[in-house]
């Protein structure tokens, strides 16, 4: 049994609310737009990290992480990318990977909109954890945690915090 925390679009933020929400997870999965290689190191020092880079991530982050991850957690095949879309609206590259791999869990970020959707066409659970950072159009910061036990995904919790508006939001 593995307890997972999923975040995306931190844009350089990994603060106390996120740490408290993720303190009991075994791994953190980051679906891109980390913000910097240094922030990724900070998260990895907190909990084991699996991550992909996002469209705002620079060269050092892109060298450390790929555009996509495909892996098994317990008996669940996972595909994670930053720009992936969602059921019936997948990005073309993500759809090709879903069709080839047939994951049970597909994770994407980018939209800053929290979504958890079962896709009956591909028999998978799609998760977009929304945006955990302070930059973007969202008013609420979000993250997700859940348990994987064998081939079962359960005990899903959503963390949400009001986003503080920043003076300069050019990130």
N, C-alpha and C positions, 0 to 999 in steps of 0.2 A: 504494500500500500504506500502510495506517494501522495503527499499534499503539495499542490502546485499553486503558485501565484502567477497571474498573467497581467502584464502591464504593457502599455504602448504610449508613444508620443509623450515621453517625459520631458523632452526638449531641455534637458539639463537639470531637472528637478528630481531629487530623491530625498524627501524630507520626512519629518517625524510622523505625520499621518500615514504615509506609505509604509514606513518602517513598522509602525504598530500593526497595521493591517496584515503585513506579510511576515510578522515575527515567528509564526508557527508553521510556515510552509517549509518544505524540504528543498524546493527548487523555485527559482523565478525564471519565467520565460518572458522575454521582451520582444514585442512585435514591431520594433523599429522606431526611428526618430528618437534615438537615445539622447543625443545632444553633444556627447563628446566621448572619447576613449577613456578619459579620466572618470567620467560618471559611470561608465560600464564597469571599470575596475572597482569603484566604490560599491556598486551593487553586488558584484561578484565577491567582494570581501565580506558582505553581509550574508549572502546565501549563494549556493551554486547557481550560475547563470547560463542560460541558453538564450541567444539573441540573434536577430537579423538586423541589418542596417536599414534605415529608412531614407527617404528622399532628402532630408535636411542634414544627414550625417556626412561628415567630411572624410577625407582620405584615410586618416588613421583608423577611424571606426570601420570604414569599409574594408580596410586591410585585415582587421581583426575578426570581422563577422561577414558572413555571406548574405546574399540577397534572399536566400531561402534556406530553410532547414527541413529535412525529412528525417524522422527518427522514430524509435519505438520507446514508449514509456509503459512499463509493465507489458500488457498485451494490446496496447492501443497504438496504432500507427498515427503519427502526427505530421502534418505539413504546416509550416509557419512561414509567412512572408509579410512584408509591410503593406504593399498595395495589392490586395487580392480580391476586393469586392466582397460580395455576399451571395447567397443562393439566388439563382436565376439572373444574377448580375455580376458574375465572376469576371475578373480581368482575364483576357485571353491566355496569358502565360500561366496564371493560377489554374484556370480551367483545364489546360493541357496536363498540368501536374496532377490535379485531382483525378482526372480520367486515367492517367498512367499508374498512379500509386494506390488509388482507392483508400484514402485515409479514413479513419473513424472520427478524427478531430482535425478541423482546419481553422487555423488562427491567422487573423490579419489585423492590421491597425489602420492608420492613415486618416480615416474619416472623422476621428474625434467623437464618434457616436457609438455608444455601447450597444452591442447587439449579441444576442444568443439565439440562434435559429437552428432548428433541425431541418436538414435538407433531405427530403424523402427520395429525391431523384438519385443522389449519390450516397444515401444512407450514411450521412456524417453529421456531426454537430459542428456548426460554425460559431466561433467566438471572436468578437471584436471587443476588447476590453475598454474601448473609448480612449480618452486621453487622461493620463495621470499627471501631466505637467501643468504649468501655469501659462503657457503660450498657446494662442489659438482663439477660435470663436466660441468655444464651449464655455458654459457657465458653471458646470459641475465637473469636477475631476472624478474619474472612476478607475477601478481596478477589480479584478475577479480572482477568486481562489476556489479550488475544488479538489476533490480526491479522485485519484485513479487507483482502482483496486482490480487487478487482473484486466478484464476487458470492460469494466464498469466505470463510468464517470458519474460521480455523485457529490452530494454535500456542497453544492455551489453557493457561494456567498458573493455579494456585490458590495464593494466599498465605495462610498461616494462622499465627497467633500466639496464645499463651496470653493470656487476658484477666486482667488484674490486677483483683481484687475491690476495690471502693472502699468506704469507710466509709459514705458517704451516697449511696444509689442512688435518688434521687427524680426523676431526669430521665427 
